[in-house]
């Protein structure tokens, strides 16, 4: 089994990657991975790669902030201990929505990378 980066680059041609990079997956540009069932399967198989690739480009704060967008009650507060990104994600009540959005962000990042390669 190859990497998910390779799979996404093989799935979408240069033109599709340009569209994904400019308009994003939520606008329907991500034609092969529009549905949550599709993205959750990718997450189950490639979660380590998705987390590593995304955090290397956007930072672990992105993962925490995304989980907060989907209802995680844990906020960084200067008066209290800071929470790790894993704790913030674990407290997220909408984990499937979080994973779906994270896979879409991953696809957008890979599409942007591929669109810049040409």
C-alpha positions as CSV (number, residue, x, y, z in Angstrom):
1,X,0.0,0.0,0.0
2,X,1.5,3.4,-1.1
3,X,1.1,6.6,0.8
4,X,-2.1,8.6,0.8
5,X,-0.2,11.5,-0.7
6,X,0.6,9.4,-3.7
7,X,-3.0,8.1,-3.9
8,X,-4.5,11.6,-3.9
9,X,-2.0,12.8,-6.5
10,X,-2.9,9.8,-8.7
11,X,-6.7,10.3,-8.2
12,X,-6.8,14.0,-9.2
13,X,-5.2,15.4,-12.3
14,X,-3.5,18.7,-12.4
15,X,-6.6,20.6,-13.4
16,X,-8.7,19.0,-10.6
17,X,-5.9,19.8,-8.1
18,X,-5.9,23.5,-9.2
19,X,-9.7,23.6,-8.6
20,X,-9.4,21.9,-5.2
21,X,-6.6,24.2,-4.2
22,X,-8.5,27.3,-5.2
23,X,-12.0,26.5,-4.2
24,X,-11.6,23.8,-1.5
25,X,-13.3,20.4,-1.0
26,X,-16.4,21.8,0.6
27,X,-17.3,23.5,-2.7
28,X,-17.5,20.1,-4.5
29,X,-14.1,20.2,-6.2
30,X,-13.1,17.0,-4.4
31,X,-15.3,14.8,-6.6
32,X,-13.9,11.4,-5.5
33,X,-14.1,12.2,-1.8
34,X,-17.3,14.3,-1.3
35,X,-19.0,12.0,1.2
36,X,-18.1,11.5,4.8
37,X,-18.2,7.7,4.3
38,X,-15.3,8.1,1.8
39,X,-13.2,10.4,4.0
40,X,-13.7,8.3,7.1
41,X,-12.4,5.2,5.3
42,X,-9.3,7.2,4.3
43,X,-8.9,8.4,7.9
44,X,-9.2,4.9,9.3
45,X,-6.5,3.7,6.9
46,X,-4.1,6.7,6.9
47,X,-4.7,8.7,10.1
48,X,-1.0,8.8,11.1
49,X,0.0,10.1,7.7
50,X,-2.9,12.6,7.6
51,X,-2.0,14.0,11.0
52,X,1.7,14.1,10.3
53,X,1.4,15.7,6.9
54,X,-1.2,18.3,8.0
55,X,0.6,19.2,11.2
56,X,3.9,19.6,9.5
57,X,2.4,22.2,7.2
58,X,-0.1,23.9,9.5
59,X,1.0,23.1,13.0
60,X,-0.6,21.1,15.7
61,X,-2.6,24.2,16.7
62,X,-4.6,23.6,13.5
63,X,-5.7,20.2,14.7
64,X,-6.8,21.6,18.1
65,X,-8.6,24.6,16.5
66,X,-10.4,22.3,14.0
67,X,-11.6,20.1,16.9
68,X,-12.8,23.2,18.7
69,X,-14.7,24.1,15.5
70,X,-16.5,20.8,15.9
71,X,-17.4,21.3,19.6
72,X,-14.4,20.3,21.7
73,X,-15.0,22.1,25.0
74,X,-11.3,22.3,25.9
75,X,-9.8,25.7,25.3
76,X,-6.4,27.0,26.0
77,X,-6.6,29.3,28.9
78,X,-3.7,31.3,30.2
79,X,-4.8,30.8,33.8
80,X,-5.0,27.0,33.4
81,X,-2.8,24.2,32.1
82,X,-2.7,24.1,28.3
83,X,-4.2,21.0,26.7
84,X,-2.4,18.9,24.2
85,X,-3.9,18.7,20.7
86,X,-4.7,15.0,21.4
87,X,-6.8,15.9,24.5
88,X,-8.6,18.6,22.6
89,X,-9.5,16.2,19.8
90,X,-10.5,13.4,22.3
91,X,-13.0,15.8,23.9
92,X,-14.6,16.6,20.5
93,X,-18.1,15.3,20.5
94,X,-18.3,15.3,16.7
95,X,-15.3,13.2,15.9
96,X,-16.6,12.0,12.5
97,X,-17.2,15.5,11.3
98,X,-13.8,16.5,12.6
99,X,-12.1,13.6,10.7
100,X,-14.1,14.4,7.6
101,X,-12.9,18.0,7.7
102,X,-9.3,17.0,8.5
103,X,-9.2,14.6,5.5
104,X,-10.6,17.4,3.3
105,X,-7.9,19.8,4.5
106,X,-5.3,17.1,3.8
107,X,-6.6,16.6,0.3
108,X,-6.5,20.4,-0.2
109,X,-2.9,20.6,0.9
110,X,-1.8,17.7,-1.4
111,X,-3.7,19.2,-4.3
112,X,-2.0,22.6,-3.7
113,X,1.4,20.8,-3.6
114,X,0.6,19.0,-6.9
115,X,-0.7,22.1,-8.6
116,X,2.6,23.9,-7.7
117,X,4.7,21.0,-9.0
118,X,3.7,21.7,-12.6
